Amino acid sequence: MSEKKLPELPEELEEFLDKPYGGLFGNTVLAQVVEEIVADPTMDYRPGYLEEMTGKTAPSIREALRVLVKLGLIENVSGDVQHPVYQVVVESKKFIALSLLAYAVIDDRDGTDCMNTAILDYYNRSLRAKAEPLAVATNYAGEWTTGEDCSAREAESGYSIFSMGA
């Protein structure tokens, strides 16, 4: 079995390797918290957990969380001021854009195609129904038949495939 050789990271970029979003936003508390929540948007986040993951102080984590709530990226789902629990607002366009940016950083670094795959998935789940017509009218007078040999992706899409008979 042959191994795929990954591209080497240039030395001048090594300093950005362990920084959120490849160093694009620096190494601020806010950037670190954003990176954590984008990495796992299904998790419930507590300030103590984020303190542990980032190594930052409680006041700085609370301030970052306050900003992210204000921006609509997360919400306090516990309603408890003393013991808040936050969840990512995954419907937020900001969250989607930050996720795509995270994939772009990986793609540029590793030469992968994660961002394009994520964009295609987002298009198919969220935009396709708005962007593509459900049917196309024609004045074809011949006979229409449904396509029996459509691809798995077409079958999954819920669209009917038609072909013209000769």
For each residue, the residues with C-beta under 8 A, 3 or more apart:
1:
2:
3:
4:
5:
6: 110 111
7: 110 111
8:
9: 13 14 17 109
10: 13 14
11: 14
12: 15
13: 9 10 16 17 22 109
14: 9 10 11 17
15: 12 19 23
16: 13 19 22 23
17: 9 13 14 22
18:
19: 15 16 22 23 26 27 31
20: 23 24 25 27 31 32 34 35
21: 24 25 31 35 101 102 105
22: 13 16 17 19 105 108 109
23: 15 16 19 20 26 27
24: 20 21 101 105
25: 20 21 28 30 31 34
26: 19 23 31
27: 19 20 23 31 32
28: 25 31 32
29: 32 33 54 56 60 61 63 64
30: 25 33 34 64 67 68
31: 19 20 21 25 26 27 28 34 35
32: 20 27 28 29 35 36 53 54 56
33: 29 30 36 37 50 54 61 64 65 68
34: 20 25 30 31 37 38 68 73 98
35: 20 21 31 32 38 39 102
36: 32 33 39 40 45 50 53 54
37: 33 34 40 41 43 45 68 73 74 86 88
38: 34 35 41 88 95 98 99 102
39: 35 36 102
40: 36 37 43
41: 37 38 88 90 95 99
42: 88
43: 37 40
44: 77 85 86 87
45: 36 37 49 50 65 74 85 86 87 88
46: 49 50 83 84 85 86
47: 50 51 58 61 62 65 84
48: 51 52 58
49: 45 46 52 53
50: 33 36 45 46 47 53 54 56 61 64 65
51: 47 48 54 55 56 57 58 61
52: 48 49 55
53: 32 36 49 50
54: 29 32 33 36 50 51 61
55: 51 52
56: 29 32 50 51 60 61 64
57: 51 60 61
58: 47 48 51 61 62
59: 62 63
60: 29 56 57 63 64
61: 29 33 47 50 51 54 56 57 58 64 65
62: 47 58 59 65 66
63: 29 59 60 66 67
64: 29 30 33 50 56 60 61 67 68
65: 33 45 47 50 61 62 68 69 74 84 86
66: 62 63 69 70
67: 30 63 64 70 71
68: 30 33 34 37 64 65 71 73 74 86
69: 65 66 72 73 74 75 76 86
70: 66 67
71: 67 68 94
72: 69 75 89 92 94
73: 34 37 68 69 88 89 92 94 95 98
74: 37 45 65 68 69 86 87 88 89
75: 69 72 86 87 89
76: 69 79 80 84 85 86
77: 44 85 86 87
78: 83 84 85
79: 76
80: 76 83 84 85
81: 84
82:
83: 46 78 80
84: 46 47 65 76 78 80 81
85: 44 45 46 76 77 78 80
86: 37 44 45 46 65 68 69 74 75 76 77
87: 44 45 74 75 77
88: 37 38 41 42 45 73 74 92 95
89: 72 73 74 75 92 95
90: 41 95
91: 95
92: 72 73 88 89 95 96
93: 96 97
94: 71 72 73 97 98
95: 38 41 73 88 89 90 91 92 98 99
96: 92 93 99 100 122
97: 93 94 100 101
98: 34 38 73 94 95 101 102
99: 38 41 95 96 102 103 118
100: 96 97 103 104 115 118 119 122
101: 21 24 97 98 104 105
102: 21 35 38 39 98 99 105 106
103: 99 100 106 107 114 115 117 118
104: 100 101 107 108 115
105: 21 22 24 101 102 108 109
106: 102 103 109 110 112 114 115
107: 103 104 110 111 112 113 114 115 116
108: 22 104 105
109: 9 13 22 105 106
110: 6 7 106 107
111: 6 7 107
112: 106 107
113: 107 116 117
114: 103 106 107 117 118
115: 100 103 104 106 107 118 119
116: 107 113 119 120
117: 103 113 114 120 121
118: 99 100 103 114 115 121 122
119: 100 115 116 122 123
120: 116 117 123 124
121: 117 118 124 125
122: 96 100 118 119 125 126 127
123: 119 120 126 127 128 131
124: 120 121 127 128 157
125: 121 122 128
126: 122 123
127: 122 123 124 130 131
128: 123 124 125 131 132 157
129: 132
130: 127
131: 123 127 128
132: 128 129
133: 136
134: 159
135:
136: 133
137:
138:
139:
140: 144 164
141:
142: 164 165 166
143: 164 165
144: 140 162 163 164 165
145: 162 163 165
146: 160 161 162
147: 150 154 160 161 162 163
148:
149:
150: 147 154 155 161
151: 154 155
152: 155 156
153: 156 157
154: 147 150 151 157 159 161
155: 150 151 152
156: 152 153
157: 124 128 153 154
158:
159: 134 154
160: 146 147
161: 146 147 150 154
162: 144 145 146 147
163: 144 145 147
164: 140 142 143 144
165: 142 143 144 145
166: 142
